[in-house]
Amino acid sequence: MFKPKAASWISLYFSGLFFAWGIFLPFWALWLESEGLDPSQIGMLLGFSMLARFLGNVLLMPRIKSAKHLLPGVRWVSFASILVVASLCWLNGYFWLTVLTLAANFFIATLIPLGDAVATKWVSQLQLDYGRVRVFGSIAFIVSSTLLGLGLTYTQST
């Protein structure tokens, strides 16, 4: 069975998470508009999304009682996030977009402190260079936002 080294695994984790976050954060309102929501609905939904992020961290993070619960927590929250995002393919309408947007914010935002907790634990245990592995997430965020922005600009100009 393939077992990546800790630095490689957490670098890939941050890269994947922030690549997706770089698409979700700046372009979610545009996608909601393309789904037929009006500006007031989008504004309310984005505002309540901030509350969902807060609640996700406040309600989920305390359930991680020790370091041995970190990776199972990452797996569980990652699975829930994927399930929520995949549900967007089948569930339409304002009600479902609201429920799924709030759920996505609840779970996906919690993946950031979970990843940071894993990396922090590995800094002390494995002498992991936190800055070096975390920078891959920042680069992935910039790349995904830039590529999608360029793609949208290109499709609108044609």
C-alpha positions as CSV (number, residue, x, y, z in Angstrom):
1,M,0.0,0.0,0.0
2,F,1.2,3.5,-0.9
3,K,2.1,5.5,2.2
4,P,3.3,9.1,1.4
5,K,5.7,10.8,3.7
6,A,4.2,13.2,6.1
7,A,5.6,16.3,4.4
8,S,4.3,15.1,1.0
9,W,0.9,14.2,2.4
10,I,0.3,17.4,4.2
11,S,1.6,19.4,1.2
12,L,-0.9,17.6,-1.1
13,Y,-3.6,18.1,1.5
14,F,-3.1,21.9,1.6
15,S,-2.7,22.0,-2.2
16,G,-6.0,20.2,-2.8
17,L,-7.9,22.1,-0.1
18,F,-6.7,25.5,-1.1
19,F,-7.0,24.8,-4.9
20,A,-10.7,24.1,-4.2
21,W,-11.0,27.0,-1.8
22,G,-9.5,29.3,-4.5
23,I,-12.4,28.4,-6.8
24,F,-15.1,28.4,-4.2
25,L,-14.4,31.7,-2.4
26,P,-14.0,34.2,-5.2
27,F,-16.4,32.6,-7.7
28,W,-19.3,31.1,-5.7
29,A,-21.4,34.2,-6.0
30,L,-21.0,34.2,-9.8
31,W,-22.1,30.6,-9.9
32,L,-25.1,31.3,-7.7
33,E,-26.1,34.1,-10.0
34,S,-25.9,31.7,-13.0
35,E,-28.2,29.4,-11.1
36,G,-30.8,32.1,-11.0
37,L,-30.4,33.7,-7.5
38,D,-30.8,37.4,-7.4
39,P,-28.2,39.7,-5.7
40,S,-30.2,40.0,-2.4
41,Q,-30.4,36.2,-2.1
42,I,-26.7,35.8,-2.9
43,G,-25.8,38.5,-0.3
44,M,-27.9,36.9,2.4
45,L,-26.5,33.5,1.6
46,L,-22.9,34.7,1.6
47,G,-23.5,36.4,4.9
48,F,-25.0,33.4,6.5
49,S,-22.1,31.4,5.0
50,M,-19.7,33.2,7.4
51,L,-21.9,32.1,10.3
52,A,-21.7,28.5,9.0
53,R,-17.9,28.7,8.9
54,F,-17.9,29.9,12.5
55,L,-20.3,27.2,13.6
56,G,-18.3,24.5,11.8
57,N,-15.2,25.4,13.7
58,V,-17.0,25.9,17.0
59,L,-19.0,22.7,16.8
60,L,-16.6,20.3,15.1
61,M,-13.1,21.2,16.4
62,P,-13.9,20.5,20.0
63,R,-14.8,16.9,19.1
64,I,-11.2,16.3,18.3
65,K,-10.1,15.4,21.8
66,S,-6.5,14.3,21.1
67,A,-3.9,14.0,18.4
68,K,-5.0,10.5,17.5
69,H,-8.4,11.9,16.5
70,L,-6.9,14.4,14.0
71,L,-6.6,12.2,10.9
72,P,-10.0,10.5,11.4
73,G,-11.4,14.0,11.8
74,V,-9.8,15.1,8.5
75,R,-11.2,12.0,6.8
76,W,-14.7,12.4,8.1
77,V,-14.9,16.2,7.4
78,S,-13.3,15.6,3.9
79,F,-15.9,13.0,3.1
80,A,-18.8,15.2,4.3
81,S,-17.4,18.1,2.2
82,I,-17.2,15.9,-1.0
83,L,-20.7,14.6,-0.4
84,V,-22.1,18.1,0.0
85,V,-20.3,19.4,-3.1
86,A,-21.3,16.4,-5.2
87,S,-24.9,16.9,-4.1
88,L,-24.9,20.2,-6.0
89,C,-25.0,18.1,-9.2
90,W,-28.5,16.7,-8.4
91,L,-30.2,19.1,-6.1
92,N,-31.4,22.4,-7.6
93,G,-33.4,25.4,-6.5
94,Y,-33.0,28.1,-3.9
95,F,-33.7,25.8,-0.9
96,W,-31.1,23.2,-1.9
97,L,-28.6,25.8,-2.9
98,T,-29.0,27.5,0.5
99,V,-28.7,24.2,2.4
100,L,-25.7,23.0,0.4
101,T,-23.9,26.3,0.4
102,L,-24.2,26.5,4.2
103,A,-23.2,22.9,4.6
104,A,-20.2,23.4,2.3
105,N,-19.0,26.4,4.3
106,F,-19.6,24.5,7.6
107,F,-17.4,21.6,6.6
108,I,-14.8,22.9,4.1
109,A,-13.8,25.8,6.4
110,T,-13.2,23.3,9.2
111,L,-10.7,21.5,7.0
112,I,-8.3,24.4,7.4
113,P,-7.8,24.3,11.2
114,L,-7.8,20.5,11.0
115,G,-4.9,20.5,8.5
116,D,-3.1,23.2,10.5
117,A,-3.5,21.0,13.7
118,V,-2.1,18.0,11.9
119,A,0.8,20.0,10.5
120,T,1.5,21.6,13.9
121,K,1.6,18.1,15.5
122,W,4.0,16.9,12.9
123,V,6.2,20.0,13.4
124,S,6.9,18.8,16.9
125,Q,7.0,15.0,16.2
126,L,8.7,14.9,12.8
127,Q,10.5,18.2,12.6
128,L,8.2,19.1,9.7
129,D,8.9,22.5,8.1
130,Y,5.5,24.1,8.4
131,G,6.1,27.0,6.2
132,R,7.5,24.9,3.4
133,V,4.5,22.6,3.3
134,R,1.9,25.3,3.9
135,V,3.2,27.4,1.0
136,F,1.9,24.8,-1.5
137,G,-1.6,25.6,-0.3
138,S,-1.1,29.3,-0.9
139,I,0.3,28.6,-4.4
140,A,-2.6,26.3,-5.2
141,F,-5.1,29.0,-4.1
142,I,-3.4,31.6,-6.4
143,V,-3.2,29.2,-9.3
144,S,-6.8,28.0,-9.1
145,S,-8.2,31.5,-8.7
146,T,-6.1,32.8,-11.6
147,L,-6.9,29.9,-13.9
148,L,-10.6,30.1,-13.3
149,G,-10.6,33.9,-13.7
150,L,-8.7,33.7,-16.9
151,G,-11.0,30.9,-18.1
152,L,-14.1,33.0,-17.3
153,T,-12.7,36.0,-19.0
154,Y,-11.9,34.0,-22.1
155,T,-15.3,32.4,-22.3
156,Q,-17.1,35.8,-21.9
157,S,-15.0,37.4,-24.6
158,T,-15.8,34.7,-27.2
